[in-house]
Amino acid sequence: MKVKINETVLELTQGDITDQTTDAIVNAANAALQMGGGVAGAIRRKGGPKIQEECNKIGGTHVGGAAITTGGNLKAKYVIHAVGPRHGEEHEDAKLKDATLNSLILAEQKNLKSIAFPAISTGIFGFPKDRCATIMLSTAIAYLEGPTNLEKVVYCLYDQKTFEIFKGILQSLTQRR
């Protein structure tokens, strides 16, 4: 599913984020930037050890923050490591919004043209997928309504259920425009 927000394409797709050819892919990271399981594990396996080595040099970031490394062996040139909240922690919605926004800003600062996001915090961190979709999509739409050089923002959802949730919420958010 694709929609246009000003001059930027916002796209939903189902699949493996490590196969995306966008300039950057977003890793659903932890604050220590240690790449264990889930999205991070898939990125580590396909991207190689260089990404973790770069994360170790950065040392970590706060919940809601984002850091950038090269993409190692991935098709994407960069990995943006966005730290989402654990479900149940204080100000979790604001932290997820910040993780999304900080990723977009970091991509912009690096003069990237395209970025692909997973459903941040919905794996081991247990964040509800519908709330995640609402927060992440509305944050991206609001950002893209302003001045940006981003040409494409992709939400690459791993399974059909998550894709359908994001699709329904994107339709409802864009019908109001």
C-alpha positions as CSV (number, residue, x, y, z in Angstrom):
1,M,0.0,0.0,0.0
2,K,1.3,3.4,-1.0
3,V,0.1,7.0,-0.2
4,K,1.7,10.3,-1.0
5,I,2.4,12.9,1.7
6,N,3.4,16.0,-0.2
7,E,6.2,14.8,-2.4
8,T,7.1,11.8,-0.2
9,V,5.9,8.2,-0.8
10,L,4.8,6.5,2.4
11,E,4.6,2.7,1.8
12,L,3.6,-0.4,3.7
13,T,5.1,-3.7,2.8
14,Q,5.3,-7.1,4.3
15,G,8.6,-8.9,4.5
16,D,12.1,-9.0,5.9
17,I,13.4,-5.5,6.7
18,T,17.0,-6.8,6.0
19,D,16.1,-7.1,2.3
20,Q,15.0,-3.5,2.0
21,T,17.0,-1.4,-0.5
22,T,16.3,1.9,1.2
23,D,19.2,4.1,2.1
24,A,18.7,3.1,5.8
25,I,16.7,0.5,7.7
26,V,15.7,1.0,11.3
27,N,16.7,-1.4,14.0
28,A,14.3,-1.8,16.9
29,A,17.2,-1.4,19.4
30,N,17.7,-1.6,23.1
31,A,19.3,1.3,25.0
32,A,22.7,-0.5,25.2
33,L,22.6,-1.1,21.3
34,Q,23.3,-4.8,21.9
35,M,22.0,-6.7,18.9
36,G,20.3,-9.8,20.3
37,G,17.1,-11.3,18.9
38,G,14.2,-10.1,16.8
39,V,14.8,-7.4,14.2
40,A,18.3,-6.7,15.7
41,G,19.3,-10.3,15.5
42,A,18.2,-10.5,11.9
43,I,20.2,-7.4,11.1
44,R,23.3,-8.7,13.0
45,R,23.1,-12.0,11.1
46,K,22.7,-10.6,7.6
47,G,24.7,-7.4,8.2
48,G,27.7,-8.9,9.8
49,P,29.8,-8.1,12.9
50,K,30.8,-4.6,11.8
51,I,27.4,-3.2,12.8
52,Q,27.7,-4.4,16.4
53,E,31.3,-3.2,16.5
54,E,30.1,0.3,15.5
55,C,27.3,0.1,18.1
56,N,29.8,-0.8,20.8
57,K,31.8,2.4,19.9
58,I,28.7,4.5,20.2
59,G,27.9,2.8,23.6
60,G,24.2,3.3,23.7
61,T,21.4,5.9,23.6
62,H,18.3,6.7,25.6
63,V,14.8,5.3,25.1
64,G,13.3,7.4,22.4
65,G,16.7,8.1,20.9
66,A,18.4,7.0,17.7
67,A,22.0,6.3,16.6
68,I,23.3,5.5,13.2
69,T,25.9,3.0,11.9
70,T,26.8,1.7,8.5
71,G,24.8,-1.1,7.0
72,G,27.7,-3.7,6.9
73,N,26.7,-6.4,4.4
74,L,23.1,-5.2,4.1
75,K,21.6,-3.7,0.9
76,A,20.9,-0.6,3.0
77,K,23.9,1.7,3.4
78,Y,23.0,2.6,7.0
79,V,21.2,1.2,10.1
80,I,19.4,3.6,12.3
81,H,19.1,2.1,15.8
82,A,15.9,3.5,17.4
83,V,15.2,2.6,21.0
84,G,11.6,2.1,21.6
85,P,9.9,1.7,25.0
86,R,9.0,-1.5,26.8
87,H,5.2,-1.8,27.2
88,G,4.1,-0.6,30.6
89,E,6.9,1.9,31.2
90,E,6.2,5.6,31.9
91,H,5.5,7.9,28.9
92,E,5.7,5.0,26.5
93,D,3.7,6.6,23.8
94,A,5.9,9.7,23.8
95,K,9.0,7.6,23.8
96,L,7.8,5.7,20.7
97,K,7.0,8.9,19.0
98,D,10.4,10.2,19.8
99,A,12.1,7.1,18.5
100,T,10.3,7.5,15.2
101,L,10.9,11.2,14.9
102,N,14.5,11.0,15.9
103,S,15.1,8.3,13.2
104,L,13.5,10.5,10.6
105,I,15.6,13.5,11.7
106,L,18.8,11.4,11.7
107,A,18.0,10.2,8.1
108,E,17.5,13.8,7.1
109,Q,20.7,15.0,8.7
110,K,22.6,12.3,6.7
111,N,21.0,13.5,3.5
112,L,19.3,10.1,3.0
113,K,16.4,9.8,0.6
114,S,14.7,6.7,1.9
115,I,14.2,4.8,5.2
116,A,12.4,1.6,6.3
117,F,11.0,1.1,9.7
118,P,9.8,-2.1,11.5
119,A,7.0,-2.1,14.1
120,I,9.3,-0.8,16.9
121,S,8.7,-2.2,20.4
122,T,6.1,-4.8,19.3
123,G,8.3,-7.8,19.7
124,I,9.9,-8.7,23.0
125,F,9.1,-5.2,24.4
126,G,5.4,-6.2,24.1
127,F,4.0,-2.9,22.8
128,P,0.5,-3.3,21.3
129,K,0.7,-3.3,17.5
130,D,-2.4,-1.1,17.0
131,R,-1.0,1.6,19.3
132,C,2.4,1.3,17.6
133,A,0.9,1.7,14.2
134,T,-1.1,4.8,15.2
135,I,1.9,6.5,16.9
136,M,4.5,5.6,14.2
137,L,2.3,6.4,11.2
138,S,0.9,9.7,12.6
139,T,4.4,10.8,13.6
140,A,5.7,10.1,10.1
141,I,2.7,11.8,8.4
142,A,3.1,14.9,10.5
143,Y,6.9,15.0,9.8
144,L,6.3,14.5,6.0
145,E,3.8,17.3,6.0
146,G,6.6,19.7,6.8
147,P,9.7,20.4,4.7
148,T,11.7,17.3,4.0
149,N,14.1,15.8,1.5
150,L,13.0,12.3,2.2
151,E,11.5,10.7,-0.9
152,K,10.3,7.4,0.6
153,V,9.4,6.1,4.0
154,V,8.6,2.4,4.2
155,Y,7.1,0.4,7.0
156,C,8.3,-3.1,6.5
157,L,6.1,-5.4,8.6
158,Y,7.2,-8.9,9.2
159,D,3.9,-10.8,9.3
160,Q,0.5,-10.4,7.6
161,K,-1.4,-9.6,10.9
162,T,0.9,-6.6,11.6
163,F,0.7,-5.5,8.0
164,E,-3.1,-5.5,8.1
165,I,-3.1,-3.5,11.4
166,F,-0.8,-0.9,9.9
167,K,-2.9,-0.8,6.7
168,G,-6.1,-0.2,8.5
169,I,-4.7,2.6,10.6
170,L,-2.9,4.2,7.6
171,Q,-6.2,4.2,5.7
172,S,-8.0,5.8,8.6
173,L,-5.3,8.5,9.1
174,T,-5.1,9.4,5.4
175,Q,-8.9,9.5,4.9
176,R,-9.1,12.4,7.3
177,R,-6.6,14.5,5.3
